Amino acid sequence: MTLLKTLRSQAKRDTVAAVDLGSNSFHMVVARNQHGSLQVVDRLKDMVRLAAGLTDDGGLEPEAQERALACLQRFGQRVRDLPRGSVRAVGTNTLRQASRSQHFLVEAEAALGHPIEIVSGVEEARLVYLGVANSVPEDGQRRLVVDIGGGSTELIVGERTEARLMESLHMGCVNMTARFLANGSMDKSTARRLEEAVLMELEPVQAQYRASGWQHAVGASGTIKAVQAVVQGQGWSDQGISRAALDKLRQAVLKAANVKRLRFPGLSAERRPVFAAGTLVLHGVFQALGIEHMQVSDGALREGLLYDLLGRMRNEDARDRTVRALQSRYQVDQVQAQRVADTAQRLLLQVAADWQLAEEDERVLQWAALLHEIGLDISHSQYQKHGEYVVRNADMAGFSRQDQAEAASLIRVHRRKPSELIFEEFPAKRREALRRLAVLLRLAVVLHRGRHPQPIDAAELAVEPQGVSLRLPIDWLTHHPLTMADLEQEGGYLKALGFALNLEADRQP
């Protein structure tokens, strides 16, 4: 049994939770896992407006951090005692842009009591679609999903539960408010400039989405739900949001001339400051993509997180499919990659207790091992650098930015003389684990350098005070005469990572 399966068997995850650290609001959904289906038992929401606290140099203003941490403290009271792996928390557009947010993330994880991932815009779009697809009736048609958040707008075309076309555009109700309506005034000139900016953002994807063959549109999240509540409260639309109703709402918003004067039945006071910008963004999406009517879904990113987490618990991890797709796309020798991954895993199991390696460590080691030769499709020279670049920068469904960065860094140091500096980007508590994983990956690669088909089941790895000892059967070494020389050279390389390698030949029959 692998470490991963052992940990899954030990942690019965009857209750799971998803936390969405959005640019406008933070949301948490807690659900009970009943025989593979989810029953929501609790929902919490707080209008944090994190995007309003993003500074030009990528920092977060203290007031925004205080609001966020206070919210996460409240969320943490509900989920802190849930087993590790039962809670998925993700940061979206604002935290993607916050280049100087590492200290805040450390405090945020401590407040919540669980790790926080930063996801790419495309991964956010995939999760939004998954949440919508599991929240609306399935009719077999291709759907367009639109989600307007605080800092970005996600556009997805998909069928059933599979997203086919995904984009994340840098326009949302909070950042467009800050850019055009910061003082609350909405004269015709300001509104025109905002709408032009929306259409310019949509222009590069407009033709592709119009030609994608979607048959009906579905909206998700706070802005679109608020628009639906207002147009129905005004009697402009009986169901969902029609193009005519949205036109009337746009005129009413512009007539108000100031966001403080917006008074509509169904519009909350906390939504009011960003409602005008959100309405104009949605109107631009309708106009650019030719939408005549939009259904509104109760599910969005946080529900998508829950269903993605449920898939992982069923061994249906989207990340595994992504790795296989990358192997195929870059013509990786999958048999060799699997040999290296299997040996790396066997070595990990032997030292996991001494090195305190956990489930997430096994995952990242497996990804790195399966993709360690991905750069060969670009160039043999320095292929570890090409592999790092691909894995670090590709759109990888299911992966957080941290997942990709960790796997990419291991790929970078899997051969030649390693530099420990590559791990400096990670928090201190992750650096030591990554150094240890690098040792395991490098040893597995060396043991399979000859690309021999036979497995290496008898390799024994043990932790020593200054490093590790590796014991191999003498008869195996006799049949692989270059391996000892490779391992002796590797011992010199591992010193750069702070590890001594003690080699032993097992003469026992």
Steps between C-alpha positions, in 0.01 A plus 500: 500500500637846411536774757224686320255208523597434861423858599169490313398185683587660834302819441132439453384824346129508578502881501676713240523874445594748229627854561505759221723800572354720231593855407169633631363239742629203695268200496501166680280199435497199732344179373444146618632225274226237491592201286665715236241779490523837673244651736572862594472554875643849542580814299693804617576821311682824574539804270877547551575702180858381487549650153439848639810456717737395220781753459678589177815313606318173573449544872184487710402796715489425875126571523424243227722245672323560830158449341618181329664352808198579720278320248731198482511482879120464497514242223775317687281455806274285281757290313824502698432157651422332168770250384776621270387461141133557582516875432599670175562873520596698192597858427403653166574817300615737774730247663632409155604863458625549856867425439595605853239299686709213638492623861125557475446146367690353794274691740191410296578127514554524875164677541313244291689198625542356149725562196401769248569453129529775240339383176551632148220672313447198277485266800251736664290481184511118503385488862222752436374288211510184713292672769246626248479166315414322824240763598281531190291233324688309232339538157784375282553841342821698478491786749677831543578579864579855613629586847568865589705523816668786676820496296435283196234363270510134402352379172462126445339290229439137586281194479375301798779523759787560253623854430618534138591868467615716790608862545558726798481871420636776721175680569274467801261705706764615753795582274277672239340704780844602626616584148201705380257569787726555799324823599155352439415731211357351178471765229455392138868545416615278789244232419605504134867455590415210732291330233772551240752338734268201542454456126875536441565225754247278325616576146780236477264215598172625355518319163614171653221494756233599248615216273524239778146371453359561847122470519411670824668729753530454875623763747652443842614682815412824677484761225276296273281382788457865607407604146241222483351606835468861384350437155249256647421740783430770242276265303727518193567126481302202624784249491874549477632813324374602157685735265210747517498494881874561514465796260240653734723444800794666325290809429379511860855471632626780274203719593596475868826685416662389827541156654368630832163576339443144383185381674344184364291233672725199548828697497684475832688794649830309495461416129401858403852654468606252227162431339522762225835376371382139520186585301700673227744208478211257461337723240825500302517120516142473371581740218832346395392136513147541366318382811122547496413322824699371796399239753652549849662217695525457876831318457834664423866476603449372853262224386753413229765469768282256693434281196868509403593397854244220484661383174841491668356288780366260236843480334364709210756780535499749213872548556570140401323556167698819449832322555407227252398763244831684539693174463319434174534854369876514564567139393632389839628140521217399732643157583827653618318776687289241683812300594653810656172591674459149645856492633471852641183396680662186645789708628260753650310232691825387663584846635157663533479457877853623575466795262138576593384489139127520446235437237567822311871415486430168333278674246754761396775236479283288271416794272864602474611143429237446231594829331874517568588441132236730354766748386661243266234579240646852479874434522729241658741770611399623847165326461435530873474877451252464213296255708490740792377783277221290345368367830527836675315695229257260330125511563469183709145402594462414866835650603553799723789735436680347797452148361654603169786696656599211728490238223686735263774564756555127554524450124758778481727333759455136399834483313842662482627712789197633688461844650311526826419861413216379282305417817537851643164606355316262733407549865761372742287206612484371140866542409627209708232265365583600142873445557422149624270430207776618266732237650242226441433607142869529413577154640210346307619665178857376549386144574308498170753688288564187293125477426501130590155342514558309825358661816737582788305360791799421724637854538501592869516864606552610859536838665831581669595802713670682212315348205388161373640154440405299193546123499483298177544124442849409385365283218293792366805724503700229320251509213496882499869594523451870419244556772753509782702764311180698438408479867846607614472805275152562636641500852705803406199677350283437807746691719367817334161417654657436840486118491773238523440176308639178650501210250489138612508170309283230658686170476223295658335239271 
